[in-house]
Amino acid sequence: MENIIPSQEMPMCLPMLKLTPNLERVVLVKLLDTDPDRYNLLDFIKLSFLLEELCLQYDYSIGTRFIWDLEGITLKHTLKWNPLVLSKYVTLIERSYSCRILGVEFLNCSPLLNKVLAILRAVLRAKIYERITVHEDMTSLHKVTPKECLPKEYGGTLESIPNLLQKWDEVVKNHEKFFVKNYENVLLSMSMEKLRQVDLNVDDKAGFGVDGTFKKLQID
């Protein structure tokens, strides 16, 4: 996850620096650059994981509410949404990071909304898909997300998006050693995994991955 600078990532993923009164984390997702040729889904996923690692270090939320601003999304963008990659991303977010998706709030919906929903229906669990809400305006959004947890651009009382991104830039920069250590731990776990025995005789397994520990039971 090296060389990731939140303010320079074109698919923006911006966690608010304040939890809601009921301890929800609000994450704003939108395009900072609408050029589809520069759009990369994997860049967004790497940024999302990096920020999730940091959020886990500093507070405890009951779940995350994603605000997805669709302004600027075109057909060329959606063609880069690999359903398999998206499905694995959602699985990792939910299971590895214990992220409970409380809702997905859509803003500035385009004529591509039906296509976007069709893709999400294929990759999200039915329970999560039912938590998608399409908002016609900010008034509707403010009914589920308090203004004190939104940037100025969305009618909130927090700082502007550029200022919030700048703060995340500093946080990421100050945690460089943390990410290097995490990376080293991953490499270590991968090398240790190579020591695991893989050519086990299934017929000799006693169970639970233990090979040849117990005698077989013979029942006449």
Secondary structure, DSSP 8 states (H G I E B T S, - for coil): -TT--GGG-SEEEEE-SS--TT-EEEEEEEESS--GGG--HHHHHHHHHHHHHHHHHH---SEEEEEEE-TT--HHHHTT--HHHHHHHHHHHHHTS---EEEEEEES--TTHHHHHHHHHHHS-HHHHTTEEE-SSHHHHHTTS-GGGS-GGGT-SS--HHHHHHHHHHHHHHTHHHHHHHHHHHHHHHHHHTTS-----GGGEEETTEESSS------
